[in-house]
Amino acid sequence: MALLVCALAGAQPVGAAPPLPGGVTPNHRAIVQLAGPAVVGIEVVGMRTPPSSAWTPDDETPELPFAARRPFHGQGTGFIIASDGLLLTSAHVVAGARRITVRMSDQRQFRATVVGSDPTTDVAVLRVDARHLPVVRLGQASQLQVGDPVVVIGSPFGLEQSVSHGIVSAKGRALPGFAAVPHIQTDAPVNPGHSGGPLLDAGAAVVGLNSQIYTLSGGYEGLSFAVPIEVALRVKDQIVAHGRVRHGYLGVTMQNLDLTLASAFGLDRPRGALVAGVDAGSAAETAGLRAGDVITAFNGERLHQAGDLTTHMGVVSAGDWVRLEVWRAKASSVVMVRLDPATELSDELSPDTAASSPGRQELGWRLRPLTAQERNLLGSTGGLWVEAVSALSAQAGLLAGDALLSINLAPVHSLDDVGRLTRARPQHLGLLIDRDGVRRFVPLELE
């Protein structure tokens, strides 16, 4: 199966709607009348490097792998959260955008600018030059219960102001590639073009931002996922204040416990996140965490498995203090940790940067340092994980999932190493990689 991405200053903030009592039957006509005017269709034109694997279903046509940057035409949905023109949508909808057009339900159109976006949570903030716009009511995803009714308004396949409904199927889903978000799972029909639109509760309040579908065909097959509105608004606040999101970094390698490990560590049952490794110099090491600790709660919220810690980390920022309950030596204690900034993942030039820097060329990759556990598995003291490739590096044979170990025989341990080794723009690069346990050199020729 494939997880595909499918297609929220000046004004006073909108107050959160009170939670609804259980068993409320939604009035779909009233919901559409209340929320529909603040739901917009988004049309995007720009340049994008096709991914080396799957295509994003908000694009009108699938992209071919290993192609150079080329024009694309995409579509999505958004919703207005401030009457002075601030709105939310999905980050992948506006990725690579050169022109964004927002269409209102009353047929008005506005040109939009990107205030900022956060690929980690798939949330983007846009602004249009308009005043006195209709706004959505904001709800509380934390108050949703499995089985509650939900409504979706969006632009599937460009069909704007389409309405569908369903129920909450599950909460707190950590998905591959987006584990930092505790997604709301629903069975409400969501299709390409719905991305960035609102997930509404029975009181017409927004409780989520529709982001992903789980599908074999590229269309709806019964599983849809939304970013909780609390997460989207926290991202919005950081983007508006700082232009970007500074995610927090703890610096541990985690794993789940089974019955045997739980018994060995003196726990009554498997629960929490078992610390398998601590990164040197990280916030975790500074706070005194060590291998064998079991983190059982994060800021008072119980952790049932290792993935729960990743989800909680997705909604905290660099510099925040977090309270961890730790099980060590068959006793519980509290550890306070001040989080470090997460490492920037992208080491490729943006189109604007490339155009303004003569002699420089986009390498076409996205890298991150290997975790301690990954280094142990590879038997390496350093290295970088290749998270995405495009254009030049893909044509050379580099694949997402490779581990980059050296450049021109010089070991790499950080993004700074890569920058230092490529700053002189050598014409030929020999990349030593590890792919599925087999090491090989990949030749990369810079034009």
C-alpha positions as CSV (number, residue, x, y, z in Angstrom):
1,M,0.0,0.0,0.0
2,A,1.1,3.6,-0.5
3,L,0.6,6.6,1.7
4,L,0.0,9.6,-0.6
5,V,-0.2,13.2,0.2
6,C,-3.7,14.5,-1.1
7,A,-4.7,17.7,-2.3
8,L,-4.6,28.0,7.9
9,A,-1.8,39.5,12.3
10,G,-3.7,42.1,12.3
11,A,-7.2,40.7,13.0
12,Q,-8.4,39.5,16.3
13,P,-8.0,35.7,16.8
14,V,-11.1,33.6,16.4
15,G,-12.2,32.0,19.7
16,A,-12.3,28.3,20.0
17,A,-15.8,26.7,19.9
18,P,-16.8,24.7,23.0
19,P,-16.8,20.9,22.7
20,L,-19.9,19.2,21.6
21,P,-21.8,16.7,23.7
22,G,-21.7,13.1,22.6
23,G,-24.3,11.8,20.2
24,V,-24.9,15.1,18.4
25,T,-26.4,14.6,14.9
26,P,-24.9,17.1,12.5
27,N,-27.1,19.4,10.4
28,H,-25.1,19.2,7.2
29,R,-27.0,22.1,5.5
30,A,-26.3,24.4,8.5
31,I,-22.6,23.4,8.6
32,V,-22.1,24.2,4.9
33,Q,-23.9,27.6,5.4
34,L,-21.8,28.5,8.4
35,A,-18.3,27.3,7.2
36,G,-18.6,27.2,3.4
37,P,-18.0,30.9,2.7
38,A,-14.6,30.8,4.5
39,V,-13.5,27.7,2.5
40,V,-11.5,28.5,-0.6
41,G,-10.2,26.8,-3.7
42,I,-6.5,27.1,-4.4
43,E,-4.9,27.0,-7.8
44,V,-1.1,26.8,-8.0
45,V,1.2,27.2,-10.9
46,G,5.0,26.9,-10.5
47,M,8.1,24.9,-11.1
48,R,8.8,21.6,-9.3
49,T,11.4,18.9,-9.5
50,P,9.5,15.6,-9.8
51,P,10.2,13.1,-6.9
52,S,12.1,10.0,-7.6
53,S,9.2,7.7,-6.5
54,A,5.6,8.5,-6.1
55,W,3.7,11.5,-7.4
56,T,1.6,13.9,-5.3
57,P,-2.1,13.4,-6.2
58,D,-2.9,17.1,-6.1
59,D,-1.0,17.5,-9.3
60,E,-3.2,17.2,-12.4
61,T,-0.8,14.7,-14.0
62,P,1.7,12.2,-12.5
63,E,5.3,13.3,-12.8
64,L,8.0,11.2,-14.3
65,P,11.0,10.3,-12.1
66,F,14.4,11.7,-12.7
67,A,13.1,14.6,-14.8
68,A,14.5,18.1,-14.5
69,R,12.5,21.0,-13.0
70,R,9.4,21.6,-15.1
71,P,6.1,23.6,-14.9
72,F,3.2,22.1,-12.9
73,H,-0.4,23.0,-12.3
74,G,-1.8,21.9,-9.0
75,Q,-4.9,22.5,-6.9
76,G,-6.0,22.3,-3.3
77,T,-8.2,23.8,-0.7
78,G,-7.8,26.3,2.2
79,F,-9.7,28.0,4.9
80,I,-9.7,31.6,6.2
81,I,-8.8,32.1,9.8
82,A,-8.5,35.9,10.0
83,S,-10.7,38.4,8.3
84,D,-7.7,40.4,7.1
85,G,-6.7,37.6,4.7
86,L,-4.8,35.0,6.7
87,L,-5.6,31.4,5.7
88,L,-4.3,27.8,6.1
89,T,-3.6,25.1,3.6
90,S,-1.3,22.1,3.2
91,A,2.4,22.8,2.7
92,H,2.6,20.3,-0.2
93,V,-0.1,22.2,-2.1
94,V,2.0,25.3,-2.4
95,A,5.5,23.7,-2.7
96,G,7.3,25.2,-5.6
97,A,4.5,27.7,-6.3
98,R,5.2,30.8,-8.4
99,R,1.6,31.9,-8.6
100,I,-1.2,31.1,-6.2
101,T,-4.8,32.0,-6.9
102,V,-7.4,31.8,-4.1
103,R,-11.1,31.5,-5.2
104,M,-13.9,32.3,-2.8
105,S,-17.3,30.7,-2.8
106,D,-18.8,34.0,-4.0
107,Q,-16.6,33.9,-7.2
108,R,-14.1,36.5,-6.0
109,Q,-10.4,35.7,-6.7
110,F,-7.3,36.9,-5.0
111,R,-3.6,36.4,-5.6
112,A,-2.0,34.8,-2.5
113,T,1.5,34.9,-1.0
114,V,3.1,32.3,1.1
115,V,3.8,33.6,4.6
116,G,5.6,30.3,5.5
117,S,5.3,26.6,5.4
118,D,6.4,23.6,7.5
119,P,6.8,20.3,5.6
120,T,7.3,18.4,8.9
121,T,3.6,19.0,9.7
122,D,2.4,19.7,6.2
123,V,1.0,23.1,7.2
124,A,1.3,26.3,5.2
125,V,0.1,29.9,5.9
126,L,-1.0,32.1,3.1
127,R,-2.1,35.7,2.9
128,V,-4.4,37.6,0.5
129,D,-4.7,41.3,0.2
130,A,-8.4,41.7,1.4
131,R,-10.4,42.7,4.4
132,H,-13.6,41.8,6.0
133,L,-13.4,38.2,4.8
134,P,-15.6,35.4,6.3
135,V,-13.7,33.2,8.7
136,V,-14.2,29.7,10.1
137,R,-14.9,28.9,13.7
138,L,-12.1,27.0,15.4
139,G,-12.8,23.8,17.4
140,Q,-10.9,21.5,19.6
141,A,-9.6,18.3,18.1
142,S,-8.6,17.2,21.6
143,Q,-12.3,16.9,22.4
144,L,-13.1,14.6,19.5
145,Q,-14.0,11.0,20.2
146,V,-13.8,8.0,18.0
147,G,-17.2,7.7,16.3
148,D,-18.0,11.5,16.3
149,P,-19.4,12.8,13.0
150,V,-17.2,15.0,10.8
151,V,-17.8,17.0,7.6
152,V,-15.3,17.9,4.8
153,I,-15.6,20.8,2.4
154,G,-13.1,21.1,-0.4
155,S,-12.2,21.0,-4.1
156,P,-11.7,17.4,-5.1
157,F,-10.5,17.2,-8.6
158,G,-11.2,21.0,-8.8
159,L,-14.9,20.6,-8.0
160,E,-15.0,23.5,-5.4
161,Q,-17.4,23.6,-2.4
162,S,-17.9,19.8,-2.5
163,V,-19.2,18.4,0.8
164,S,-18.7,14.9,2.2
165,H,-19.1,13.4,5.7
166,G,-18.1,10.5,7.8
167,I,-16.9,9.7,11.3
168,V,-13.7,9.8,13.3
169,S,-12.2,6.4,12.8
170,A,-9.1,6.8,15.1
171,K,-7.0,9.5,16.8
172,G,-3.3,10.0,17.2
173,R,-2.1,8.2,14.1
174,A,1.6,8.6,13.4
175,L,2.2,8.1,9.7
176,P,5.4,7.3,7.8
177,G,7.1,10.5,6.9
178,F,4.8,12.5,9.2
179,A,5.3,10.8,12.5
180,A,5.4,14.2,14.3
181,V,1.7,14.7,13.8
182,P,-1.0,12.9,15.8
183,H,-3.3,12.6,12.8
184,I,-7.1,12.3,13.0
185,Q,-8.2,9.3,11.0
186,T,-11.7,9.5,9.4
187,D,-13.7,7.7,6.8
188,A,-14.9,10.9,5.2
189,P,-14.3,10.8,1.4
190,V,-11.1,12.9,0.7
191,N,-9.6,13.0,-2.8
192,P,-6.9,14.9,-4.7
193,G,-7.8,18.6,-4.4
194,H,-9.1,18.3,-0.8
195,S,-5.7,18.9,0.7
196,G,-5.6,21.9,3.0
197,G,-9.3,22.0,3.5
198,P,-11.2,21.9,6.8
199,L,-12.3,18.9,8.8
200,L,-15.4,20.2,10.7
201,D,-17.3,18.8,13.7
202,A,-21.0,18.7,14.1
203,G,-21.0,22.3,15.3
204,A,-19.4,23.6,12.1
205,A,-16.1,24.2,13.9
206,V,-12.8,23.3,12.3
207,V,-11.1,20.4,14.2
208,G,-8.5,19.5,11.5
209,L,-6.7,20.3,8.3
210,N,-7.1,17.5,5.7
211,S,-3.7,16.4,4.6
212,Q,-3.3,12.8,3.5
213,I,-5.0,9.7,2.2
214,Y,-4.0,6.0,2.3
215,T,-4.6,4.5,-1.1
216,L,-3.6,2.0,-3.7
217,S,-5.2,3.9,-6.6
218,G,-4.4,7.5,-5.8
219,G,-8.0,8.1,-4.8
220,Y,-10.2,7.7,-1.8
221,E,-10.3,4.1,-0.4
222,G,-11.8,4.7,3.1
223,L,-8.8,6.1,5.0
224,S,-8.3,9.9,5.3
225,F,-6.0,11.8,7.7
226,A,-6.1,15.3,9.1
227,V,-3.7,17.5,11.1
228,P,-5.4,18.5,14.4
229,I,-6.3,22.1,14.4
230,E,-4.2,22.7,17.6
231,V,-1.1,21.6,15.7
232,A,-1.9,23.7,12.7
233,L,-2.5,26.8,14.8
234,R,0.7,26.3,16.7
235,V,2.6,26.1,13.4
236,K,0.8,29.2,12.2
237,D,1.8,31.2,15.3
238,Q,5.5,30.4,14.8
239,I,5.4,31.1,11.1
240,V,3.6,34.5,11.6
241,A,6.1,35.4,14.4
242,H,9.3,34.0,13.0
243,G,8.7,33.1,9.3
244,R,9.4,29.4,10.0
245,V,8.9,26.7,12.6
246,R,11.8,25.8,15.0
247,H,11.1,22.2,15.9
248,G,12.5,20.8,19.1
249,Y,15.1,18.0,19.2
250,L,15.6,15.6,22.1
251,G,18.4,13.4,20.8
252,V,17.4,9.9,21.6
253,T,17.0,6.6,19.6
254,M,13.8,4.8,20.7
255,Q,12.2,1.5,20.4
256,N,9.1,-0.2,21.7
257,L,9.1,-2.7,24.6
258,D,7.7,-6.2,24.4
259,L,6.7,-8.4,27.3
260,T,10.2,-9.7,27.8
261,L,11.9,-6.3,27.9
262,A,9.1,-4.8,30.1
263,S,9.7,-7.6,32.6
264,A,13.4,-7.2,32.4
265,F,13.1,-3.5,33.3
266,G,10.6,-4.1,36.1
267,L,7.5,-2.8,34.3
268,D,4.1,-4.4,34.8
269,R,3.4,-4.3,31.0
270,P,5.0,-2.9,27.8
271,R,4.5,0.8,27.8
272,G,6.4,4.0,27.0
273,A,9.5,4.6,24.8
274,L,12.6,2.6,25.5
275,V,15.8,4.7,25.1
276,A,18.2,2.6,23.0
277,G,20.8,5.4,22.4
278,V,21.5,9.0,23.3
279,D,23.2,11.4,20.9
280,A,26.4,13.0,22.1
281,G,26.0,16.6,23.1
282,S,22.2,16.4,22.7
283,A,19.6,17.8,25.1
284,A,18.9,14.3,26.3
285,E,22.5,13.8,27.3
286,T,22.6,17.1,29.0
287,A,19.5,16.2,31.0
288,G,21.1,12.9,32.1
289,L,19.0,10.4,30.0
290,R,20.8,7.2,29.1
291,A,20.2,3.9,27.3
292,G,17.8,1.7,29.2
293,D,15.6,4.5,30.4
294,V,11.9,4.1,29.6
295,I,10.1,7.4,29.0
296,T,6.6,6.8,30.3
297,A,5.1,10.3,30.1
298,F,5.6,13.5,28.2
299,N,4.4,16.7,29.8
300,G,1.9,14.7,31.9
301,E,0.6,12.7,28.9
302,R,1.1,8.9,29.2
303,L,3.1,7.2,26.4
304,H,1.9,3.9,25.2
305,Q,4.6,3.2,22.6
306,A,7.7,4.8,21.2
307,G,5.8,6.5,18.4
308,D,3.8,8.6,21.0
309,L,7.0,10.4,21.9
310,T,7.7,11.3,18.3
311,T,4.1,12.7,18.1
312,H,4.5,14.8,21.2
313,M,7.9,16.1,19.9
314,G,6.2,17.4,16.8
315,V,4.3,20.0,18.6
316,V,7.0,21.5,20.8
317,S,9.6,24.0,19.8
318,A,13.3,24.5,20.2
319,G,14.1,26.1,23.6
320,D,10.9,24.7,25.3
321,W,11.2,22.9,28.6
322,V,9.5,19.5,28.6
323,R,8.8,17.2,31.6
324,L,9.6,13.6,31.1
325,E,8.6,10.8,33.5
326,V,11.4,8.2,33.3
327,W,11.4,4.6,34.6
328,R,15.0,3.7,35.6
329,A,16.2,1.0,37.9
330,K,12.6,-0.1,38.7
331,A,11.7,3.4,40.0
332,S,10.0,6.4,38.4
333,S,11.5,9.9,38.3
334,V,11.0,13.2,36.6
335,V,13.5,14.7,34.2
336,M,13.3,18.3,32.9
337,V,14.8,18.8,29.4
338,R,15.3,22.0,27.4
339,L,15.1,21.0,23.8
340,D,17.7,21.8,21.2
341,P,16.8,23.1,17.7
342,A,16.2,20.2,15.2
343,T,18.8,19.9,12.4
344,E,17.8,21.6,9.2
345,L,17.1,18.7,6.8
346,S,17.4,20.5,3.5
347,D,20.8,20.9,1.9
348,E,19.6,21.9,-1.6
349,L,19.3,25.4,-3.0
350,S,15.9,26.9,-3.6
351,P,15.2,28.1,-7.2
352,D,15.5,31.7,-6.1
353,T,18.8,31.0,-4.4
354,A,20.2,29.1,-7.4
355,A,19.1,31.9,-9.8
356,S,20.8,34.6,-7.7
357,S,24.1,32.7,-7.2
358,P,26.1,32.5,-10.4
359,G,28.1,29.3,-10.7
360,R,26.1,27.4,-8.2
361,Q,23.9,24.5,-9.1
362,E,21.2,22.6,-7.2
363,L,22.6,19.3,-6.1
364,G,19.1,17.8,-5.8
365,W,19.1,16.0,-2.5
366,R,17.8,16.4,1.0
367,L,20.0,15.0,3.8
368,R,19.9,14.5,7.5
369,P,22.5,13.1,10.0
370,L,22.3,9.4,10.8
371,T,21.0,8.5,14.2
372,A,23.2,6.6,16.7
373,Q,21.2,3.4,16.0
374,E,21.5,3.8,12.2
375,R,25.3,4.3,12.5
376,N,25.5,1.2,14.6
377,L,23.6,-0.8,12.0
378,L,25.9,0.5,9.3
379,G,29.0,0.0,11.3
380,S,30.0,3.7,10.6
381,T,31.0,6.5,12.9
382,G,29.3,9.1,10.6
383,G,27.2,9.5,7.5
384,L,24.1,11.2,6.3
385,W,20.7,9.7,5.4
386,V,19.5,10.6,1.9
387,E,15.8,11.6,2.4
388,A,15.0,12.8,-1.1
389,V,16.7,13.1,-4.5
390,S,15.8,15.0,-7.6
391,A,17.2,16.0,-11.0
392,L,21.0,15.9,-10.9
393,S,21.6,13.4,-8.1
394,A,18.8,11.1,-9.2
395,Q,20.2,10.9,-12.7
396,A,23.5,10.0,-11.3
397,G,21.9,7.0,-9.5
398,L,21.5,8.2,-6.0
399,L,18.3,7.0,-4.3
400,A,16.3,8.1,-1.3
401,G,17.1,5.7,1.5
402,D,20.9,5.6,0.7
403,A,23.4,6.4,3.4
404,L,26.0,8.9,2.2
405,L,29.4,8.0,3.9
406,S,32.0,10.1,2.0
407,I,32.5,12.6,-0.8
408,N,35.8,12.2,-2.8
409,L,37.1,9.9,0.0
410,A,36.5,12.5,2.7
411,P,34.1,11.1,5.4
412,V,31.0,13.2,6.1
413,H,29.4,13.5,9.5
414,S,27.2,16.6,9.1
415,L,25.6,18.9,6.6
416,D,28.5,21.3,7.3
417,D,30.9,18.7,6.0
418,V,28.9,18.4,2.7
419,G,28.9,22.2,2.3
420,R,32.6,22.4,2.9
421,L,33.4,19.6,0.4
422,T,31.1,21.0,-2.3
423,R,31.7,24.7,-1.7
424,A,34.5,24.8,-4.3
425,R,32.2,23.2,-6.8
426,P,34.4,20.4,-8.0
427,Q,33.4,19.1,-11.5
428,H,33.4,15.5,-10.4
429,L,32.2,14.0,-7.1
430,G,32.7,10.4,-6.0
431,L,30.0,9.6,-3.4
432,L,30.4,6.5,-1.3
433,I,27.0,5.2,-0.2
434,D,25.6,2.3,1.7
435,R,22.5,0.8,0.0
436,D,20.8,-2.1,1.8
437,G,24.1,-3.1,3.4
438,V,26.1,-3.0,0.2
439,R,28.6,-0.2,-0.3
440,R,29.3,1.4,-3.7
441,F,30.6,4.6,-5.3
442,V,28.2,6.8,-7.2
443,P,29.8,9.3,-9.7
444,L,28.2,12.7,-9.7
445,E,29.3,15.1,-12.4
446,L,28.5,18.8,-11.9
447,E,27.8,20.8,-15.1
